Amino acid sequence: MKLHWSPKSPYVRKVMVCLQELGLDDRVERVRSVAAMLRPNPQIMRDNPLSKIPTLVLDDGSALFDSAVICEYLDALAGGGLFPARGEEKWRALRWHAFADGLLDVLILWRNEADRGDGQRSDALIDAFRIKTEAALRQLESEARALESAPFGIGHIGLGCALGYMDFRFAFLQWRERAPQLAAWHARIAARPSFRSTEPVLEG
Amino acid sequence: MKLHWSPKSPYVRKVMVCLQELGLDDRVERVRSVAAMLRPNPQIMRDNPLSKIPTLVLDDGSALFDSAVICEYLDALAGGGLFPARGEEKWRALRWHAFADGLLDVLILWRNEADRGDGQRSDALIDAFRIKTEAALRQLESEARALESAPFGIGHIGLGCALGYMDFRFAFLQWRERAPQLAAWHARIAARPSFRSTEPVLEG
């Protein structure tokens, strides 16, 4: 299989963590693909017209997206383990995963907005992103104990990558100050080999 | 159960179509909730800190989101029918569903961008959204026959709502001209009672 990949995308990182946790990392060839909101990438678009990464090209040439679908597909390929099959455990994991993706969506839009030229930037929009991010942190802090006690799975992977992205691009938020229990949980997740080997790195 | 709802959100519409197709519409109380990117809504945020709709509040007070998780939850509650359990059929349906949500994400951002004041609007960004949308239409046109032959499910519901949103907010695109087979498929989907009764309406 072929994966449209980048070392800095948090959505791609979820897939890379799943691959390692499932023992499938040698099944996928990574293709460096740049997806920027302003520049549709024809190479990605051959497989995903929305020009987003990750996109996974299967051996028959068909392509899967988005990251949530790819993670679930890989889990099934490996015989399961990261996506609980049913019951309360399943909805809790899927909600955390969606929570993480939704938080990442806010952060990515925030970053794009902040990168706009002075005249084009909307401070009201940035305020809205900040309010949502802080509310998300408060809610996740209140769920840190539940995260701790639930069996490791896709919800943890999603939130681990979302908080990792906050460290990578939003260090100025210093989120740990307002979410100490979440920070303690995150430190344990971030120590897993699958997380350590996929940590994004700023260019020197 | 309580659903943060609006008559014009295409993501909410997916949930409403699922409820009707599954025979669950009398199980959910709709609460009119306005989610605008610029204005975080405290009432929604009590249940979903990201301030997005749909958000489904279960009888025990816990809340599920996003729309994909809610649709899958409702499907399980009804004993299944819209989410294929396994195999190629499953990944095809989930890919179409994610394709639909991704296309909707592009269209919503496009609309927000177009609504900005003259100085704040990025024409380059709008061009990028248009390129992705047209590529998505070309791809979906090539898949119209596959959509036609697959058993009705969440992929069809997603794409039906995405194309319905294009009719609602992007009529000027006249997408049917470039995607006649997709248009024929859409006409049959749109004739289902679940789609007819959830069609968004412009204010007079």
Interface residues (C-beta under 8 A of the other chain):
Chain A: M37 L38 R39 P40 M45 P49 L50 S51 K52 A63 L64 F65 D66 A68 V69 E72 Y73 A76 R86 W91 L94 R95 A98 F99 D101 G102 L103 V106 R116 G119 Q120 R121 S122 A124 L125 A128 I131 K132 A135 A136 R138 Q139
Chain B: M37 L38 R39 P40 M45 P49 L50 S51 K52 A63 L64 F65 D66 A68 V69 E72 Y73 A76 R86 W91 L94 R95 H97 A98 F99 D101 G102 L103 V106 R116 G119 Q120 R121 S122 A124 L125 A128 I131 K132 A135 A136 R138 Q139
